[in-house]
Amino acid sequence: MATTVHEPPQIKPSRSPGVGGHNGWRNLVPSDGDLRAVKDYSPPPASTGIWVGLAAISMTFAALTSALVVRQGSSDWRHLSLPAILYFNTLVLLASSVTLEMSRRQVATFMGGVGNQAVKPTRWLYLTLLLGLVFVAGQYAAWKQLSGQGVYLASNPSSSFFYVFTAAHALHVLGGLGGLIYVINKIKNSVLRRSTLDAASRYWHFMGVLWVYLLLLLWLKL
């Protein structure tokens, strides 16, 4: 009796895209052979979440701006001289946006295995973090300067709006600092999503643009 023997199915070995190559940020291997996996895509909710957050922040400050314009016409409105340190704080925050862009380039270069791999990619991120802390400290110094002059939150409507605007913005800057710390930890763990760094960068740059807007608003209306 003849017996039919079936040939076992052929299983082709799977190939992981991007390993050993330099196509974008997918599983890039630097020249020293140390694998640093940087995932290129994120789920749609994560990639769109930052825009939803920025839209919500924009609407919040737009509402506060409308309230300021309406309240300015009251008889008890008093002119408020802005503390000079606010202009220094503005330069610090704008400089932090520059250092953040430098860090993005350095991280991309490091993950691509190009250039000096001994240079830590978090160097510019730490500098951005430091500048952000200096900005918050400068805002606190501005509040202390006004309180030393006897100008408090409830002194008059103009001072109330000043404290509300600057405090709300400082709280959002602290949130951005938390995002930078999160990115730094991801880099230290050798795994970082490009969308994570992009989202943190967009948020931080938005904080800079928002502060310039608020400073002009306070300078014109207070």
MOURMO-V556326 format. One record per backbone hydrogen bond with DSSP energy under -0.5 kcal/mol. CO is the residue of the C=O (numbers start at 1). NH is the residue of the N-H. E is the energy in kcal/mol with one decimal. If there is no record, write none. Layout:
[[CO & NH & E] [CO & NH & E]]
//
This chain:
[[3 & 5 & -0.6] [4 & 6 & -0.6] [10 & 12 & -0.6] [14 & 16 & -0.5] [15 & 17 & -0.7] [16 & 19 & -1.3] [18 & 21 & -1.7] [21 & 29 & -0.7] [22 & 24 & -1.2] [23 & 26 & -0.9] [25 & 27 & -0.7] [27 & 20 & -0.6] [28 & 30 & -0.6] [28 & 36 & -1.6] [30 & 33 & -1.9] [33 & 35 & -0.6] [34 & 30 & -1.1] [36 & 28 & -0.6] [36 & 38 & -0.6] [37 & 39 & -0.6] [37 & 192 & -1.0] [39 & 194 & -2.0] [43 & 46 & -0.8] [43 & 47 & -1.8] [44 & 48 & -2.0] [45 & 49 & -1.3] [46 & 50 & -0.6] [48 & 52 & -1.8] [49 & 53 & -2.4] [50 & 54 & -2.4] [51 & 55 & -2.1] [52 & 56 & -2.1] [53 & 57 & -2.3] [54 & 58 & -2.4] [55 & 59 & -2.3] [56 & 60 & -1.9] [57 & 61 & -2.3] [58 & 62 & -2.0] [59 & 63 & -2.1] [60 & 64 & -1.9] [61 & 65 & -2.2] [62 & 66 & -2.2] [63 & 67 & -2.1] [64 & 68 & -2.2] [65 & 69 & -2.4] [66 & 70 & -2.2] [67 & 71 & -2.5] [68 & 72 & -1.8] [70 & 73 & -0.9] [71 & 74 & -1.8] [74 & 77 & -1.1] [80 & 82 & -0.5] [83 & 86 & -1.6] [84 & 87 & -1.4] [84 & 88 & -0.8] [85 & 89 & -2.5] [86 & 90 & -1.7] [87 & 91 & -1.7] [88 & 92 & -2.0] [89 & 93 & -2.4] [90 & 94 & -2.4] [91 & 95 & -2.2] [92 & 96 & -1.7] [93 & 97 & -1.2] [94 & 98 & -1.3] [95 & 99 & -2.2] [96 & 100 & -1.8] [97 & 101 & -1.8] [98 & 102 & -1.9] [99 & 103 & -2.1] [100 & 104 & -2.1] [101 & 105 & -1.8] [102 & 106 & -2.1] [103 & 107 & -2.7] [104 & 108 & -2.1] [105 & 109 & -2.3] [106 & 110 & -2.7] [107 & 111 & -2.7] [108 & 112 & -1.3] [109 & 114 & -2.2] [110 & 113 & -1.3] [115 & 117 & -0.8] [116 & 119 & -1.0] [120 & 123 & -1.2] [122 & 126 & -2.5] [123 & 127 & -1.6] [124 & 128 & -2.3] [125 & 129 & -2.5] [126 & 130 & -2.3] [127 & 131 & -2.4] [128 & 132 & -2.2] [129 & 133 & -1.9] [130 & 134 & -2.2] [131 & 135 & -2.2] [132 & 136 & -2.0] [133 & 137 & -2.5] [134 & 138 & -2.3] [135 & 139 & -2.1] [136 & 140 & -2.1] [137 & 141 & -2.1] [138 & 142 & -1.8] [139 & 143 & -2.1] [140 & 144 & -2.4] [141 & 145 & -2.0] [142 & 146 & -2.1] [143 & 147 & -2.5] [144 & 148 & -2.0] [145 & 149 & -0.8] [146 & 149 & -0.8] [146 & 151 & -2.6] [147 & 150 & -1.4] [150 & 152 & -0.7] [152 & 155 & -1.2] [156 & 160 & -2.0] [157 & 161 & -2.2] [158 & 162 & -1.9] [159 & 163 & -2.4] [160 & 164 & -2.4] [161 & 165 & -2.8] [162 & 166 & -2.4] [163 & 167 & -2.4] [164 & 168 & -2.3] [165 & 169 & -2.2] [166 & 170 & -2.3] [167 & 171 & -2.2] [168 & 172 & -1.7] [169 & 173 & -2.1] [170 & 174 & -2.2] [171 & 175 & -1.6] [172 & 176 & -1.8] [173 & 177 & -2.2] [174 & 178 & -1.9] [175 & 179 & -1.7] [176 & 180 & -2.0] [177 & 181 & -2.2] [178 & 182 & -1.9] [179 & 183 & -2.1] [180 & 184 & -2.5] [181 & 185 & -2.2] [182 & 186 & -2.0] [183 & 187 & -2.2] [184 & 188 & -2.3] [185 & 189 & -1.7] [186 & 191 & -1.8] [187 & 190 & -1.7] [190 & 37 & -0.6] [193 & 197 & -1.6] [194 & 198 & -2.6] [195 & 199 & -2.5] [196 & 200 & -2.2] [197 & 201 & -2.1] [198 & 202 & -2.6] [199 & 203 & -2.3] [200 & 204 & -2.2] [201 & 205 & -2.7] [202 & 206 & -2.3] [203 & 207 & -1.8] [204 & 208 & -1.5] [205 & 209 & -2.3] [206 & 210 & -3.0] [207 & 211 & -2.0] [208 & 212 & -1.9] [209 & 213 & -2.0] [210 & 214 & -2.5] [211 & 215 & -2.8] [212 & 216 & -2.1] [213 & 217 & -2.4] [214 & 218 & -2.9] [215 & 219 & -2.3] [216 & 220 & -2.1] [217 & 221 & -2.6] [218 & 222 & -2.1] [222 & 80 & -4.5]]
//
